[in-house]
Amino acid sequence: MRPAERVERWLSDLTATLDVAALLVARGRDEFDRDPALPLAFEALSNRVGDLSKRLTAADPARFDDPLWSQAARNRDFLVHHYDRVDSHALWVTASRSFPELHQLVRDVRGDPVVE
């Protein structure tokens, strides 16, 4: 597979992951606090988002130079290595605020039309 195809596949995977996260966030904060599976799902999604962000920045540092890419990667590293110190509020903020920002960044990088 050519590098450009690989990057496009990773961007597609990231878009799908962020779409799933948005569906889970739409359930609301009360459901997040009530259902113990949702924080675990957000941890897994954060791991995937961070891993894909790392791959993208390594593949094309000039194209993926926004600080949000490295922030997602660092967040992934923290979750993986310090899972015992994960703060549920910070996890919610990541999924409900940072993920939509990253989703827009993916659309911008891909040249997708603006979503209202």
C-alpha positions as CSV (number, residue, x, y, z in Angstrom):
1,M,0.0,0.0,0.0
2,R,1.3,3.4,-0.9
3,P,1.8,6.0,1.9
4,A,-1.0,8.2,0.6
5,E,-3.4,5.3,0.7
6,R,-2.3,4.4,4.2
7,V,-2.9,8.0,5.4
8,E,-6.3,8.0,3.8
9,R,-7.2,4.7,5.4
10,W,-6.1,6.1,8.8
11,L,-8.1,9.2,8.3
12,S,-11.1,7.1,7.5
13,D,-10.6,5.0,10.6
14,L,-10.2,8.1,12.7
15,T,-13.4,9.6,11.2
16,A,-15.3,6.4,12.0
17,T,-13.9,6.4,15.5
18,L,-14.9,10.0,16.1
19,D,-18.4,9.3,14.7
20,V,-18.9,6.5,17.3
21,A,-17.6,8.8,20.1
22,A,-20.1,11.5,19.0
23,L,-23.0,8.9,19.2
24,L,-21.9,8.0,22.7
25,V,-21.5,11.6,23.8
26,A,-25.0,12.3,22.5
27,R,-26.3,10.0,25.3
28,G,-25.3,12.8,27.7
29,R,-23.3,13.3,30.8
30,D,-25.9,11.7,33.1
31,E,-25.7,8.5,31.2
32,F,-21.9,8.6,31.1
33,D,-21.9,8.9,34.9
34,R,-24.5,6.1,35.3
35,D,-23.2,3.5,32.9
36,P,-19.8,2.1,33.8
37,A,-19.3,0.9,30.2
38,L,-19.3,4.4,28.8
39,P,-16.1,5.6,30.5
40,L,-14.4,2.4,29.5
41,A,-15.6,2.9,25.9
42,F,-14.2,6.5,25.9
43,E,-10.9,5.2,27.2
44,A,-10.8,2.7,24.3
45,L,-11.8,5.4,21.8
46,S,-9.2,7.8,23.2
47,N,-6.6,5.0,22.8
48,R,-7.5,4.5,19.1
49,V,-7.7,8.3,18.4
50,G,-4.3,8.8,19.9
51,D,-2.7,5.9,18.1
52,L,-4.1,7.1,14.7
53,S,-2.9,10.6,15.5
54,K,0.6,9.3,16.1
55,R,0.6,7.4,12.8
56,L,-0.6,10.4,10.9
57,T,1.9,12.8,12.3
58,A,4.7,10.3,11.7
59,A,3.6,9.7,8.2
60,D,3.3,13.4,7.2
61,P,4.6,15.8,9.9
62,A,4.0,18.9,7.7
63,R,0.3,18.0,7.0
64,F,-0.5,17.0,10.6
65,D,1.3,19.7,12.5
66,D,-1.7,21.1,14.4
67,P,-1.0,20.8,18.2
68,L,-4.3,18.9,18.5
69,W,-2.7,15.9,16.8
70,S,0.1,15.7,19.4
71,Q,-2.3,16.4,22.2
72,A,-4.4,13.3,21.2
73,A,-1.2,11.2,21.1
74,R,-0.1,12.4,24.6
75,N,-3.6,11.7,25.9
76,R,-3.4,8.2,24.6
77,D,-0.1,7.6,26.3
78,F,-1.4,8.9,29.6
79,L,-4.5,6.7,29.4
80,V,-2.5,3.6,28.5
81,H,0.3,4.1,31.1
82,H,-1.7,5.7,33.9
83,Y,-5.1,4.1,33.6
84,D,-5.4,4.0,37.4
85,R,-5.3,7.9,37.4
86,V,-7.9,8.6,34.8
87,D,-10.2,11.4,35.8
88,S,-13.8,10.8,34.6
89,H,-14.5,14.5,34.2
90,A,-11.3,14.9,32.0
91,L,-12.4,11.9,30.0
92,W,-15.8,13.4,29.4
93,V,-14.2,16.7,28.3
94,T,-11.9,14.9,25.9
95,A,-14.8,13.1,24.3
96,S,-17.3,15.9,24.3
97,R,-15.0,18.9,23.4
98,S,-11.7,17.7,22.1
99,F,-13.0,15.0,19.9
100,P,-15.3,17.3,17.9
101,E,-12.4,19.7,17.4
102,L,-10.3,16.9,16.1
103,H,-13.2,15.7,13.9
104,Q,-13.3,19.2,12.3
105,L,-9.5,19.1,11.9
106,V,-9.8,15.8,10.0
107,R,-12.5,17.3,7.8
108,D,-10.2,20.3,7.2
109,V,-7.2,18.1,6.3
110,R,-9.3,16.0,4.0
111,G,-10.9,19.1,2.4
112,D,-14.4,18.0,3.3
113,P,-17.2,20.5,3.1
114,V,-18.0,22.5,6.3
115,V,-20.6,20.8,8.5
116,E,-23.1,23.1,10.1
